[in-house]
Amino acid sequence: QVQLVESGGGLVQAGGSLRLSCAASGSTFSRSTLAWYRQAPGKQREWVATISPGNSTNYADSVKGRFTISRDNAKSTVYLQMNSLKPEDTAVYYCKLYQYSTGMNYWGKGTLVTVSL
């Protein structure tokens, strides 16, 4: 059973930084695509960033140049470094693992990021 646990959320002032982590277990992590999504209050969940097994990355336009996704296969962990945070980045952040061998997506329970003025 694949399990994902996010951490690193919290309250930060606008312009500050946070690093989110998502630890995975029960999966072939190194051969999986990892992604971060977020859901702001009253809004739909939106995609933030993706990293492939070969470390190719893609970002939503709203975070490009401010956020960086990375992975450590030895630790089965994916990270999201968030810089120059804005109040509109306030959301619950979720990580998702896509396991190619099964075609399944797995989600964590999320971590809350709050950016104050």
C-alpha positions, 0 to 999 in steps of 0.5 A: 500500500502506497502512503504519502505524508506531507510536512513543512507547512505553516504560517509565513509572511509574504516574501518568505520561504517554506520547504514542503516535504512528502515522504513515500512508502510502499512504492517504486518511488524512483520509477514514479512521477511525483507532483504537487497540487494545492487547493485554496479555500473555496477553490478547486484543486490545482496543479503546481509542479511535476517531476519525472523519474528522469528529473524533468520538471514542469511548473504552473505559470503562477509559481514558475521562477518562485517554486522548485520541485526536487526529489531524493530517491534514496529517501523516497521524498519529494520536495517543494521549495517555495520562495517569494511567497504571496498571500495567493499561495495560501492553500492546502498542498498535496503531493501525488505519486503516479505509479507507472506499473499500476497506472494508479495515482496516490495522494497524501492528506495535505499540509496547510500553507498560510501566507500573511501580508 
